[in-house]
Structure formats: C-alpha cells, structure tokens
Amino acid sequence: MSKEDNIKTFQEKLADYIQLSSVSAQYQNINVTAEFLKKTLTELGGQVQVFDDQKFPLVFADFPTTDPNSDQPTVLFYNHYDVQPAEPLELWHSDPWTLTKQDGKLIGRGIADCKGDLFVRLTALKNYIDDNGQPPVHIKFLIEGAEEIASNGLEYYFKKYSNLFQTDLVVWESGSKNEKGQLSITGGNKGICCFELSATSANIDLHSSYAAIVDGALWHLVDSISSLRDRGKIAIEGFYDGIEEPTDRARELAHQMNLSPEKLTEQYQLAYPLIPGNEINKIKEAYLFSPSLNIEGISGGYENESVKTVLPRYGVAKFDIRLVPGQEPEDIAKKVEAQLKKNGFNDIKIDYTMGSKAYRSDMDAPLINTLIQTAKTVYGGENSIEVLPTSAGTGPSYNFNHYLNAPIAAFGIGNPQSGAHAPNENVYEADYLQGIELISRFFTNLTKNK
C-alpha cells in the first residue's frame, strides 16, 4: 500500500484502539486491549507474546531484521495501553471513546497519552517495511497496561523476561512540543513516593463547642503536615542525603529549557511567588532536578453545603513526593514517619501507597544524537528542538535503565494544550503526521549509521 493508504488504515485501527476504554484504575477492557494489540502487531509481522503472569498483561513484539550484520542496533519502543478515566464526562465536547476529528485535531481519551504515539510508530514501521521488505534494524515493542497506576507488575516482568527486552535505545512512550513549538526530547523521569497521613482524635465527631478544650483531628493533622516544611524547604531529616547532583551538561541543557516564570504565572493565575525565587536558572534547575513535597488533598469532617458545627474525629491527607536520583521511595516514607515522631506526632498514621525511583539519561549517547539530528531535519533546524536530561513527571524509566542498561529518549505528538489527563484530550493531526515522518527518517538514518 502507499504511505497515504497506510496512514488511513492505521488511523482507522487507532480509532478502534481509542474505543477500547482501557482504564487501569477501574480494570476496564484490559485483557481485550492486550489481545487487540497482539492481533495488530502480528498482522504487521511481529513475533508477539502476551505475558499474563500479573494482573495487567504485558504485550511484547519482536521484529528481528534479516540483516546478518551482528553490530546492528536494537531499538525498543515503550508504550502503555492503559489510560486515565474520562470523567468528568460532562466536560467533554465529544464522546471520549470515539476518535473525533475537529479543527485540525484528533480528539479522544488516550490520543496524547499514549495511544496516538504507538500508532505513529506502527505506521512508520509499516511504511518502511513496505518500501524495504524488512525492518530497518532490530525493532522491539514493549506495551504495558498499568502505567497510569505506577506500572503495577512491570518490575516483575523485567525480572523474569528482561533478556528478551535487551536493547541499545529505549524510545519512551510519549512527549510533546513546548510553548515555543519546539519538539521536546527528554531522558528519564523523576521518581515518586505516595502516601497518606491520617489522624483520629475521638470515637465520634463532637459538637464544635468542644473546640475550646479538645484538639480535633483536622487541626492535629494540619499541624503535623506543617511541621514537615520550613519556608518552602522540606524539613525531613535525611531527606536530601545521597541525592545525585546533575552533571554540568545536564545543567547546561536545563538552562536552555523553554520555561517562563511570567508565562507560568499568567497561564495559571498563580497567587504566590515561585518557591525558588526569581532567578530563572534556579527555577529551571529546581523544576527538573529538585525533589518536592505536595499535598494532593485533605479530607475530614463535614464537606457538604452550608454548615454543620462538628469537631471532626478523623482526618486524612494524601501526598506525593517527587524524587530525584539517589532517593528510594520506601526509605523516604520511613523518614517522613520518623520526622513526625521526632516532631511529637507519634499518633499520626502513615500509609505508603506506591513509589518508583528516578532516572536521568545521558542525552549525548550516540543513538540519541542520531535521533536529535534527525528531528532537526524534520522539525525545522537547530532551534526547532529542545533537549532535556529529564522530565519533571514520573514514569518507570528507572526500571528500564536498571534492567536494560540503555539510554532513554522521550518525544511524541502532544502539544502544551493536549490535556493528557483532562477532558477533550487531543493532538494536532499535523503533529501526528510529522511524528510519522520523524520515525520514518530515524529508521533510515539508523540503517545508514549501523
């Protein structure tokens, strides 16, 4: 088929993929989606295995080249087939599970994170095989089903099957252009430590008149939370111990990042000054290289309309700590618990929920350099690309590097307003097509440089 026919055919398959509402948080359409991918990858010519040792199946496809050259590189494409819930449904302008074209955009849950990116890669591979009769180099796909819930079970699969996944480069699941329209190519992620703190002050909610003499659960909880931070700095003993400082090269790349404090403040109508102060490079370094302590939410007592004068017996707060290389999730949770006890909050209960380690990639690795140079030819020259040593978000990149010992490069077809976890998730169709062109040229350049 022609390239145009392939684009049309795979976009139709993408519509079927979007229609499978594979929400991992609700264990919705998980197995049927894995089977859909098995069928799609097999039809493309891959040697496909679905590992179902864990609750969320892992789809692995191998496209070995027939080229006998032993020094050919291997590229592993990592994606995930699970998506975020679509709620609140009333904020969508179209059915979230129907791929919709409107105003130059492709709209649907998962299109940007990251079902669209997978089909960009499959389309490019199909085009290459049609033109050349074989894969460009050794190509692998690893597609998990639980990324949106901290990659549940993924490390188990690595421990058991990592010999199958060995590669010279990991192409990460997705990415986007920045506000300037540059394609961002990043390596690695921050880690995360998620936990809950809870306080119980009585066996029932009391009349609020007792607040003159009784310390309620919410005040006690708020006081304990406040003790963990001092003027914006995390006040947990040992929290910063062992942190791996970024290299001079990583700092240099961070300083080139497209991040404007003024635009950030205007875009989100920020009410408070930025924590690192006003120096732009300190802000950029903190965003990429500093750990953070975030209160996701606090609950307890009466939260409905009007008034109910009670002194709550119970309160709970959810937290996430973004980690950097050198920090261990469970160790950090233990340090939080120890600090609370030291501060006099022995009764505060901590429940560790999940975590993952951080990883920062070498963006000067040869195959990443080939990718960067290819991207410059597709996107418009030297200033069309932004290269960052890590993202500020979290993903399982540590496990990939730990078990595969390969550099990681993340890029994709998103845009700053894609709304990956929000209603009306979208990508521009032009970016979708440009993504196919990038992967296609990357395949060609890999064959030239192998």
C-alpha positions as CSV (number, residue, x, y, z in Angstrom):
1,M,0.0,0.0,0.0
2,S,1.0,3.6,-0.4
3,K,2.1,5.7,2.6
4,E,-1.2,7.6,2.4
5,D,-3.1,4.3,2.5
6,N,-1.1,3.1,5.5
7,I,-1.8,6.4,7.3
8,K,-5.5,6.0,6.7
9,T,-5.6,2.3,7.6
10,F,-3.7,2.7,10.8
11,Q,-5.7,5.7,11.8
12,E,-8.8,3.5,11.4
13,K,-7.1,1.0,13.7
14,L,-6.3,3.8,16.1
15,A,-10.0,4.6,16.3
16,D,-10.7,1.0,17.3
17,Y,-7.9,1.3,19.9
18,I,-9.3,4.5,21.4
19,Q,-12.8,2.9,21.5
20,L,-11.3,0.3,23.9
21,S,-11.7,2.2,27.2
22,S,-8.7,0.6,28.8
23,V,-8.8,2.3,32.2
24,S,-6.3,0.6,34.5
25,A,-7.7,2.3,37.6
26,Q,-11.0,0.5,37.0
27,Y,-9.5,-2.6,35.4
28,Q,-11.7,-1.9,32.3
29,N,-11.1,-3.6,29.0
30,I,-7.6,-4.6,30.0
31,N,-7.3,-8.1,28.6
32,V,-9.3,-7.3,25.4
33,T,-7.0,-4.4,24.7
34,A,-3.9,-6.6,25.1
35,E,-5.5,-9.1,22.6
36,F,-6.2,-6.2,20.2
37,L,-2.5,-5.2,20.3
38,K,-1.4,-8.8,19.8
39,K,-3.5,-9.1,16.7
40,T,-2.3,-5.7,15.3
41,L,1.4,-6.4,15.9
42,T,1.1,-9.9,14.5
43,E,-0.5,-8.6,11.3
44,L,2.4,-6.2,11.0
45,G,4.8,-9.1,11.0
46,G,5.9,-9.1,14.6
47,Q,6.7,-12.1,16.8
48,V,4.2,-11.3,19.6
49,Q,3.9,-12.6,23.1
50,V,1.4,-11.6,25.7
51,F,2.7,-12.2,29.2
52,D,-0.1,-12.5,31.7
53,D,1.8,-13.6,34.8
54,Q,0.5,-10.5,36.6
55,K,-3.0,-8.8,36.7
56,F,-2.1,-6.5,33.9
57,P,-0.8,-8.3,30.8
58,L,2.4,-7.1,29.1
59,V,2.5,-7.2,25.3
60,F,5.9,-7.8,23.7
61,A,6.6,-7.8,19.9
62,D,9.9,-8.6,18.3
63,F,10.7,-7.5,14.7
64,P,14.2,-9.0,14.1
65,T,15.9,-7.8,10.9
66,T,17.2,-10.4,8.4
67,D,20.4,-8.4,8.0
68,P,23.1,-10.7,9.3
69,N,25.3,-7.8,10.4
70,S,26.0,-8.6,14.0
71,D,26.6,-5.0,15.2
72,Q,23.2,-3.7,14.2
73,P,21.5,-1.6,16.9
74,T,18.3,-2.6,18.6
75,V,15.6,0.0,19.4
76,L,12.8,-0.8,21.9
77,F,9.7,1.3,21.7
78,Y,7.9,1.5,25.1
79,N,4.2,2.4,25.3
80,H,1.3,1.7,27.6
81,Y,-2.2,0.8,26.5
82,D,-3.9,1.9,29.7
83,V,-5.5,5.4,30.0
84,Q,-6.9,7.7,32.6
85,P,-10.6,7.7,33.4
86,A,-12.6,10.0,31.2
87,E,-14.6,11.6,34.0
88,P,-15.9,14.3,34.3
89,L,-17.8,13.3,31.1
90,E,-19.9,16.5,31.0
91,L,-16.8,18.5,30.2
92,W,-16.1,16.6,27.0
93,H,-17.3,18.1,23.8
94,S,-17.4,14.7,22.1
95,D,-17.5,11.1,23.2
96,P,-14.2,10.4,24.9
97,W,-14.1,6.8,23.5
98,T,-14.7,7.9,19.8
99,L,-11.7,9.2,17.8
100,T,-13.0,12.6,16.6
101,K,-11.5,15.0,14.1
102,Q,-12.3,18.6,14.6
103,D,-10.5,21.9,13.9
104,G,-7.3,20.1,12.8
105,K,-7.2,18.0,15.9
106,L,-7.6,14.3,16.8
107,I,-9.6,14.1,20.0
108,G,-10.2,11.1,22.3
109,R,-9.1,9.6,25.6
110,G,-5.5,8.3,25.2
111,I,-4.7,10.0,21.9
112,A,-1.9,12.0,23.5
113,D,-1.0,9.6,26.4
114,C,-0.1,7.5,24.5
115,K,-2.2,5.5,22.0
116,G,-1.6,8.0,19.3
117,D,2.2,7.7,19.7
118,L,2.1,4.0,19.4
119,F,0.2,4.1,16.1
120,V,2.6,6.8,14.8
121,R,5.4,4.3,15.3
122,L,3.5,1.4,13.8
123,T,2.6,3.4,10.8
124,A,6.2,4.4,10.2
125,L,7.3,0.8,10.6
126,K,4.7,-0.4,8.1
127,N,5.9,2.3,5.6
128,Y,9.5,1.2,6.0
129,I,8.7,-2.5,5.6
130,D,6.6,-1.8,2.5
131,D,9.5,0.1,0.9
132,N,12.3,-2.2,2.0
133,G,10.8,-5.6,2.7
134,Q,12.2,-5.9,6.3
135,P,12.6,-3.9,9.5
136,P,15.3,-1.2,9.4
137,V,17.2,-2.6,12.4
138,H,16.2,-4.9,15.2
139,I,12.9,-3.4,16.5
140,K,11.0,-4.3,19.7
141,F,7.8,-3.1,21.2
142,L,7.0,-3.4,24.9
143,I,3.5,-2.2,25.8
144,E,2.3,-2.4,29.4
145,G,-1.2,-2.0,30.9
146,A,-0.7,-0.3,34.2
147,E,1.4,2.8,33.7
148,E,-1.3,5.1,35.0
149,I,-1.3,3.2,38.3
150,A,2.5,3.2,38.9
151,S,3.2,0.4,36.4
152,N,1.8,-2.3,38.7
153,G,3.7,-5.6,38.0
154,L,6.2,-4.1,35.5
155,E,9.2,-4.8,37.6
156,Y,8.2,-8.5,37.9
157,Y,8.1,-8.8,34.1
158,F,11.6,-7.2,33.9
159,K,13.0,-9.6,36.5
160,K,11.6,-12.6,34.6
161,Y,11.9,-11.6,30.9
162,S,14.5,-8.8,30.7
163,N,16.7,-11.0,28.5
164,L,14.0,-10.6,25.8
165,F,13.8,-6.9,26.2
166,Q,17.5,-6.1,25.8
167,T,18.1,-3.0,23.6
168,D,20.6,-0.3,22.7
169,L,18.0,2.5,23.0
170,V,14.6,2.9,24.6
171,V,12.2,5.2,22.8
172,W,9.8,6.4,25.6
173,E,6.0,6.3,25.4
174,S,5.2,9.9,24.5
175,G,6.1,13.6,24.6
176,S,5.1,16.9,23.2
177,K,6.1,20.2,21.7
178,N,6.7,23.1,24.1
179,E,5.0,26.5,24.2
180,K,7.5,27.7,21.5
181,G,6.6,24.9,19.2
182,Q,9.9,23.1,19.7
183,L,9.9,19.3,19.9
184,S,11.0,18.3,23.4
185,I,13.3,15.3,23.6
186,T,13.8,14.3,27.2
187,G,15.6,11.5,29.0
188,G,14.3,9.9,32.2
189,N,11.8,10.9,34.8
190,K,11.6,12.0,38.4
191,G,10.6,9.2,40.8
192,I,7.7,9.3,43.2
193,C,6.7,8.4,46.8
194,C,2.9,8.4,47.5
195,F,1.5,8.0,51.0
196,E,-1.4,9.1,53.2
197,L,-1.3,10.6,56.7
198,S,-4.3,10.2,59.0
199,A,-5.3,11.4,62.5
200,T,-8.0,10.1,64.8
201,S,-8.9,12.2,67.8
202,A,-12.1,10.6,69.2
203,N,-14.6,7.8,68.7
204,I,-17.2,10.1,67.2
205,D,-17.5,13.6,65.8
206,L,-18.0,16.1,68.6
207,H,-20.1,19.3,68.9
208,S,-17.8,22.1,67.8
209,S,-18.3,23.9,71.2
210,Y,-15.7,21.4,72.5
211,A,-13.1,23.0,70.3
212,A,-12.3,25.3,73.2
213,I,-10.9,22.3,75.1
214,V,-10.5,19.4,72.6
215,D,-7.9,19.2,69.8
216,G,-9.7,17.9,66.8
217,A,-8.3,15.5,64.2
218,L,-8.0,18.1,61.4
219,W,-6.1,20.7,63.5
220,H,-3.8,17.9,64.7
221,L,-3.3,16.7,61.1
222,V,-2.7,20.2,59.7
223,D,-0.1,20.9,62.5
224,S,1.7,17.6,61.7
225,I,1.8,18.5,58.0
226,S,3.1,22.0,58.6
227,S,6.0,20.5,60.7
228,L,7.4,18.9,57.5
229,R,8.2,22.1,55.7
230,D,10.0,25.2,56.7
231,R,9.8,28.3,54.4
232,G,9.4,26.2,51.3
233,K,12.2,23.8,52.1
234,I,11.4,20.2,53.0
235,A,12.2,19.7,56.7
236,I,12.6,16.0,56.9
237,E,15.8,14.8,58.4
238,G,18.0,12.9,55.9
239,F,15.6,13.8,53.0
240,Y,18.4,15.2,50.9
241,D,21.1,12.6,51.8
242,G,22.6,10.7,48.9
243,I,21.0,12.8,46.1
244,E,23.0,12.6,42.9
245,E,23.8,16.1,41.6
246,P,23.1,16.7,37.9
247,T,26.2,16.9,35.7
248,D,27.4,20.2,34.2
249,R,26.0,19.0,30.9
250,A,22.6,18.3,32.4
251,R,22.5,21.8,34.0
252,E,23.5,23.3,30.7
253,L,20.6,21.6,29.0
254,A,18.2,22.6,31.8
255,H,19.2,26.3,31.4
256,Q,18.1,26.1,27.7
257,M,14.7,24.8,28.7
258,N,11.7,26.8,27.5
259,L,10.2,27.8,30.8
260,S,9.0,31.3,31.5
261,P,8.0,32.2,35.1
262,E,6.0,35.1,33.8
263,K,4.0,33.0,31.4
264,L,3.6,30.3,34.0
265,T,2.2,32.8,36.4
266,E,-0.1,34.3,33.8
267,Q,-1.3,30.9,32.4
268,Y,-2.3,29.5,35.8
269,Q,-3.0,32.8,37.5
270,L,-0.6,31.9,40.3
271,A,-1.3,33.7,43.5
272,Y,2.0,33.1,45.3
273,P,5.7,33.7,44.4
274,L,7.6,30.8,42.9
275,I,9.4,28.7,45.6
276,P,13.0,29.0,44.2
277,G,12.7,32.8,43.9
278,N,13.1,34.9,40.7
279,E,16.4,33.7,39.2
280,I,15.4,31.9,36.0
281,N,18.1,29.2,36.0
282,K,17.4,28.3,39.7
283,I,13.7,27.9,38.7
284,K,14.6,25.6,35.8
285,E,17.0,23.5,37.8
286,A,14.5,23.1,40.7
287,Y,11.8,22.0,38.2
288,L,14.0,19.3,36.7
289,F,16.4,18.3,39.5
290,S,14.9,19.1,42.9
291,P,12.6,16.8,44.9
292,S,9.2,18.2,46.0
293,L,6.6,17.5,48.7
294,N,3.0,18.0,47.6
295,I,-0.3,17.8,49.4
296,E,-2.7,16.2,46.9
297,G,-5.8,16.7,49.2
298,I,-7.1,16.9,52.8
299,S,-10.4,15.3,53.8
300,G,-12.4,15.0,57.0
301,G,-15.4,16.3,58.9
302,Y,-18.3,18.0,57.1
303,E,-17.6,18.8,53.5
304,N,-21.1,19.4,52.1
305,E,-23.1,22.7,51.6
306,S,-23.9,25.2,54.3
307,V,-22.8,24.5,57.9
308,K,-22.6,21.6,60.3
309,T,-20.8,22.6,63.5
310,V,-18.8,19.5,64.3
311,L,-15.4,18.8,65.7
312,P,-14.1,16.0,63.3
313,R,-12.9,12.8,64.8
314,Y,-10.9,11.8,61.7
315,G,-8.8,13.5,59.0
316,V,-6.7,12.2,56.2
317,A,-4.3,13.8,53.7
318,K,-2.8,12.4,50.5
319,F,0.7,13.3,49.5
320,D,3.2,12.7,46.6
321,I,6.9,13.4,46.9
322,R,8.7,13.7,43.5
323,L,12.1,12.0,43.9
324,V,15.4,12.5,42.1
325,P,18.2,10.0,41.5
326,G,19.7,8.8,44.8
327,Q,16.4,8.7,46.7
328,E,14.5,5.5,47.5
329,P,10.6,5.7,47.7
330,E,10.1,3.4,50.8
331,D,13.1,4.9,52.6
332,I,11.7,8.4,52.1
333,A,8.3,7.3,53.5
334,K,10.1,5.9,56.6
335,K,11.9,9.2,57.0
336,V,8.6,11.1,56.9
337,E,7.3,8.8,59.7
338,A,10.5,9.3,61.8
339,Q,10.3,13.0,61.4
340,L,6.7,13.1,62.5
341,K,7.6,11.1,65.6
342,K,10.5,13.4,66.3
343,N,8.2,16.4,66.0
344,G,5.8,15.0,68.6
345,F,3.2,13.5,66.3
346,N,3.5,9.8,67.3
347,D,-0.2,9.1,66.7
348,I,-0.2,10.2,63.1
349,K,-0.6,7.1,60.9
350,I,1.3,6.9,57.7
351,D,0.2,4.5,54.9
352,Y,2.7,4.1,52.0
353,T,0.7,3.5,48.8
354,M,3.2,3.3,45.9
355,G,6.5,4.6,44.6
356,S,9.2,4.5,41.9
357,K,12.8,5.6,41.6
358,A,14.1,8.4,39.4
359,Y,16.4,8.1,36.4
360,R,18.3,10.7,34.4
361,S,19.5,9.8,30.9
362,D,22.7,10.7,29.0
363,M,21.5,12.9,26.2
364,D,24.8,12.6,24.4
365,A,24.5,8.9,23.8
366,P,25.2,8.1,20.1
367,L,21.8,6.8,19.2
368,I,20.1,9.7,21.0
369,N,22.4,12.0,19.0
370,T,21.2,10.3,15.8
371,L,17.6,10.9,16.9
372,I,18.3,14.6,17.7
373,Q,19.9,15.3,14.4
374,T,17.1,13.5,12.6
375,A,14.5,15.6,14.5
376,K,16.2,18.8,13.4
377,T,15.8,17.9,9.8
378,V,12.1,17.1,10.3
379,Y,11.1,20.0,12.6
380,G,13.0,22.8,11.0
381,G,16.6,23.2,12.1
382,E,18.8,23.8,15.0
383,N,16.3,25.8,17.1
384,S,13.3,23.5,16.5
385,I,14.4,21.0,19.2
386,E,14.6,21.2,23.0
387,V,16.7,18.6,24.6
388,L,16.3,18.0,28.4
389,P,18.1,15.4,30.6
390,T,14.8,14.5,32.5
391,S,11.2,15.4,32.7
392,A,9.6,16.7,35.9
393,G,6.9,14.0,35.8
394,T,7.2,10.4,36.8
395,G,7.4,7.0,35.0
396,P,9.1,3.7,35.2
397,S,12.3,4.8,33.5
398,Y,14.5,3.6,36.4
399,N,13.4,0.0,35.8
400,F,14.2,0.2,32.1
401,N,17.7,1.5,32.7
402,H,18.4,-0.8,35.6
403,Y,17.4,-4.0,33.8
404,L,18.3,-3.0,30.2
405,N,21.2,-0.5,30.8
406,A,20.2,1.5,27.7
407,P,19.7,5.3,27.3
408,I,16.2,6.6,27.1
409,A,14.7,9.3,24.8
410,A,11.1,10.5,25.2
411,F,9.3,12.5,22.5
412,G,5.9,12.5,20.9
413,I,3.0,14.2,19.2
414,G,1.5,16.1,22.1
415,N,1.2,19.9,22.5
416,P,1.0,22.1,25.5
417,Q,-2.8,22.0,25.5
418,S,-3.2,18.3,24.8
419,G,-4.8,17.7,28.2
420,A,-3.4,14.2,28.5
421,H,-5.3,13.5,31.8
422,A,-8.1,16.1,31.2
423,P,-11.3,16.3,29.2
424,N,-11.0,16.8,25.4
425,E,-7.6,15.2,25.2
426,N,-6.2,16.0,21.8
427,V,-3.2,16.2,19.4
428,Y,-3.0,18.2,16.2
429,E,-3.3,16.0,13.1
430,A,-0.3,17.8,11.6
431,D,1.8,16.8,14.6
432,Y,0.6,13.2,14.2
433,L,1.8,13.2,10.6
434,Q,5.0,14.9,11.5
435,G,5.6,12.2,14.1
436,I,5.3,9.5,11.4
437,E,7.9,11.4,9.3
438,L,10.3,11.6,12.2
439,I,10.2,7.9,13.0
440,S,10.4,7.0,9.3
441,R,13.6,9.2,8.8
442,F,15.0,7.9,12.1
443,F,14.7,4.3,10.7
444,T,16.5,5.4,7.5
445,N,19.3,7.1,9.4
446,L,19.8,4.1,11.7
447,T,20.4,1.9,8.7
448,K,22.9,4.4,7.4
449,N,24.8,4.6,10.7
450,K,24.7,1.0,11.8
